[in-house]
Amino acid sequence: MGMLNIPKAVYKAQQAKNKMSKIEAAGKDEAVIIVLNGLNEITNVDFDVDELKNTFKSSDISDIDLEALMKKLSKNIKKSFQDAKKQIEKELISSTSIDDLKNLLG
């Protein structure tokens, strides 16, 4: 059995991390869109303003129930994040081969 080359393993792990950080996927739930990279870091958060307007139809901003808005956005953010995570997992599975894993492990 061969010895593990630690510097080589660290280098390969860094290469894999760099590759994963470049993969992105977006998750959406109603008014919230979250973009994650392959490291599950949020790279962007966006809001669908038209969807928000449809949800809180009001002629005056002061009529909007802010507590309801915050609860809705919080729920949408959580669901968008989970959706984006699923998209990233699919992307990583489809872009990673057995040979890539063998090379990473030495």
C-alpha positions as CSV (number, residue, x, y, z in Angstrom):
1,M,0.0,0.0,0.0
2,G,1.4,3.4,-1.0
3,M,1.9,6.3,1.3
4,L,-0.4,9.3,1.0
5,N,1.2,12.3,-0.6
6,I,-0.2,15.0,1.7
7,P,0.9,18.1,-0.4
8,K,-0.5,16.5,-3.5
9,A,-3.8,15.7,-1.8
10,V,-4.0,19.3,-0.5
11,Y,-3.4,20.6,-3.9
12,K,-6.0,18.4,-5.5
13,A,-8.5,19.3,-2.8
14,Q,-7.9,23.0,-3.5
15,Q,-8.4,22.4,-7.2
16,A,-11.7,20.6,-6.5
17,K,-12.8,23.5,-4.2
18,N,-12.0,26.0,-7.0
19,K,-13.9,24.0,-9.5
20,M,-16.9,23.7,-7.2
21,S,-16.9,27.4,-6.4
22,K,-17.4,28.1,-10.1
23,I,-20.5,26.0,-10.4
24,E,-23.7,27.9,-9.7
25,A,-27.4,27.1,-9.5
26,A,-30.5,29.2,-8.8
27,G,-33.4,28.3,-6.6
28,K,-36.7,30.1,-6.7
29,D,-39.8,30.1,-4.5
30,E,-42.4,32.6,-5.5
31,A,-40.8,36.1,-5.0
32,V,-37.3,35.0,-3.9
33,I,-34.4,33.8,-6.1
34,I,-31.2,32.6,-4.4
35,V,-28.0,31.6,-6.3
36,L,-25.6,29.2,-4.7
37,N,-22.2,28.0,-5.8
38,G,-20.9,24.4,-5.5
39,L,-19.7,25.2,-1.9
40,N,-23.2,26.0,-0.8
41,E,-22.3,29.7,-0.5
42,I,-25.0,32.3,-1.4
43,T,-23.6,34.3,-4.3
44,N,-26.7,36.3,-5.1
45,V,-30.2,37.0,-3.7
46,D,-32.8,38.6,-5.8
47,F,-36.5,39.4,-5.5
48,D,-39.3,39.1,-8.2
49,V,-40.9,42.5,-7.6
50,D,-43.9,41.6,-9.8
51,E,-44.5,38.5,-7.7
52,L,-44.3,40.6,-4.5
53,K,-46.8,43.2,-5.9
54,N,-49.2,40.4,-6.8
55,T,-48.9,38.9,-3.3
56,F,-49.5,42.2,-1.5
57,K,-51.9,44.0,-3.7
58,S,-52.2,47.5,-2.2
59,S,-52.5,51.0,-3.5
60,D,-50.5,52.4,-0.6
61,I,-47.2,51.1,0.9
62,S,-48.5,51.9,4.4
63,D,-51.3,49.4,3.9
64,I,-48.8,46.5,3.6
65,D,-48.7,44.1,6.6
66,L,-45.0,44.1,7.2
67,E,-45.1,41.2,9.6
68,A,-46.9,39.1,7.0
69,L,-44.4,40.3,4.3
70,M,-41.4,39.3,6.5
71,K,-42.9,35.9,7.3
72,K,-43.6,35.2,3.6
73,L,-40.1,36.3,2.5
74,S,-38.5,34.2,5.2
75,K,-40.4,31.1,4.1
76,N,-39.5,31.9,0.4
77,I,-35.8,32.4,1.2
78,K,-35.7,29.0,3.0
79,K,-37.4,27.2,0.2
80,S,-35.3,29.0,-2.5
81,F,-32.1,28.0,-0.7
82,Q,-33.3,24.3,-0.5
83,D,-34.2,24.4,-4.2
84,A,-30.8,25.9,-5.1
85,K,-29.0,23.2,-3.0
86,K,-30.9,20.5,-4.9
87,Q,-29.9,22.1,-8.2
88,I,-26.2,22.3,-7.1
89,E,-26.3,18.6,-6.0
90,K,-27.6,17.5,-9.4
91,E,-25.0,19.6,-11.2
92,L,-22.1,18.3,-9.0
93,I,-23.3,14.7,-9.5
94,S,-23.5,15.1,-13.3
95,S,-20.2,16.9,-13.6
96,T,-18.1,14.5,-11.3
97,S,-16.8,11.3,-12.7
98,I,-15.3,8.3,-10.9
99,D,-12.0,9.2,-12.4
100,D,-12.2,12.7,-10.8
101,L,-12.8,11.0,-7.4
102,K,-9.9,8.6,-7.9
103,N,-7.6,11.4,-8.8
104,L,-8.7,13.4,-5.8
105,L,-7.9,10.5,-3.5
106,G,-4.6,9.8,-5.2
